[in-house]
Structures are given as structure tokens and as C-alpha cells.
């Protein structure tokens, strides 16, 4: 009975109860949502030519080399890449042992892996890195973590705002901002070199998704 009273016991129980629902939805989830656009860019598909281009162009560029590989290697490597970001990200954020295992086999994590959701995995790693770096005083790594966390800004902004609003000295804050800029500026410049009008295309994509969501005022 003590096992069921612990938070770990309830976490495991919720995980195993929900996993059958995940198995039933696997055919829908397994769409290669994030690795397909990255692969497509390396194969000369124009950014914006598919509804799967849901994020800004710089998000996809680091994974575009997958498109150079012959099938089925991109599909096989995509979940491995997600694990490489998601597991260490959760560990850096503070998950240990049972909590880490439970998180990695939860429906959300399995959905990320099956769907090859690079953006979620990178964002989790980013906020985990930023949280660890803030605790340990590695301020440039806070900036890098925040930059990676911006892969999914709608989900990570609360964590990022808490990190940026707590206990900074000007020098530490400037170090973090500089490190984040050193990562974001080159990849953004590369996006403009690849497709100069990508920002206008992204605005059209945002407008399309806003319309589908009923947010016509956007």
C-alpha cells in the first residue's frame, strides 16, 4: 500500500494505464512530423510548400543533413536523435532514476519519439541545460539553453521567463545573452541565405494556422 501512496507509484500507474491508448493512436502519431521537413530541405523542397513546415526555417536547418542519407536511414535515426536530446534534457532538469524512466516511457515522450518531434526534444534539452547551468553558475550555457528552448517558445516561455527573471548580475546576464546570440544569429543568417523570403513565408504559415484555429484577428 505504501507504494501506491508514493508519487512514484502514482506516476507509474498513470503511465501504464495510458500506454494502451498510445498504442492505439500510433498510426496517427507516426508521421515524421519534424524530420520530414528537415529531410525535404536537403532535397530541394522549398520552405513553405507543405503544411508540415509549421515552424520557422532556422529550426529545421540543423537536421537538414538527414536528407542526404538514403531511405530508410532518416526515419531510423530520427527517434535516436530525439532520445539523445530528450533523455539528457530531463536529467539536466533534475529527473533521476525512476522519474527519468517513467518520463521516457510516458505517452508524451513516446509520442515525441514515434513522431520524430525534434523541436520538442531540443526544447526540453534546452530548458534542462538552462536550468542546470543556472544552478551551477555556468551563465553562457544558460543563454545557449534558452536559445534551444526557443525551438518551442509557446511551451517553454514560462520556464525561460522564470530563469531570466531570477538572481542575475549584469555581467552574468550579458554572458548568457551573448552565448544565445552566438547560436541564434548564425543559424538565422543561414536561413536567409538558403531562402531570402522565408520570413514572409512563415508569416503566411502563421496566418493560415491562426485561421484554422479561429484566431482571425491574428
Buried (B, 14 or more C-beta within 10 A) or exposed (E): EEEEEEEEBEBBEEBEEEBEEBEEEEEEBBBBBBBBBBBBBBEEBEBBEEEBBBBBBBBBBBBBEBBEBEEEEBBEBBBEBBBEBBBBBBBBBEBEEBBBBBBBBBBBBBBBBBBBBBBBBBBBBBBBBBBBBBEEEBBBBBBBBBBBBBBBEEBBEEBBEEBBEEEBEEEBBEBBBEBBEEBBEEBBEBBEEBBEEBEEBBEEBBEEEEEEEEEEEE
